Amino acid sequence: MSKRPSIDLMALTSEQAAPMPEAMQRIPVSDKVGNKIKNSARPVAVRTENLEALAFKVSPMFRKRFKKCAVNADLKLNELLFEALDAWEEKKGIKK
């Protein structure tokens, strides 16, 4: 049996693929002192790296409200969850 010829995927697209802008990290990274570091050409560790799955159920209305808040704030869902937990801890006076 002969091998099938490989498909030239570049010929199927009108232009070369590029990363989507929304795939870029949107939150600035802070150094150990808490000063914000501006985005640079070098890749930096971001808060959304090395994550583990967290699964729980919520009502459809809560899910819709949560997603709408994330979109309005230009945040990923997990970024909004991080901020919500930080705000809750701050309100309760819980040390991190």
Steps between C-alpha positions, in 0.01 A plus 500: 500500500619847420471790741257778431665827406496752783260790472642851467294682762649838408344466155157472664520836677507848357772613741731356759338437837585733788412481869163649587529825698268368772739209556760737640515543878315811610614543859831664583741294704621636833846456642557383859468858630162547332614738227330437168729387220415626154462248220831444327626293211623226734246247622419534869325272746135592527240435761309259277785252451512158668132490586297204624139430413232618741149380429176589672143566396319832506156610385461604136427859609817518713706356213360758258559784750855383573590473130345841428706660779818340363428625149418852623826510699700347210607210724519127456261307723781373721644852532164624626486211746851589629398864546174402672686278749757775565220752563316258731818434702566873523144570615521226765847611614656166411876506450629340179 
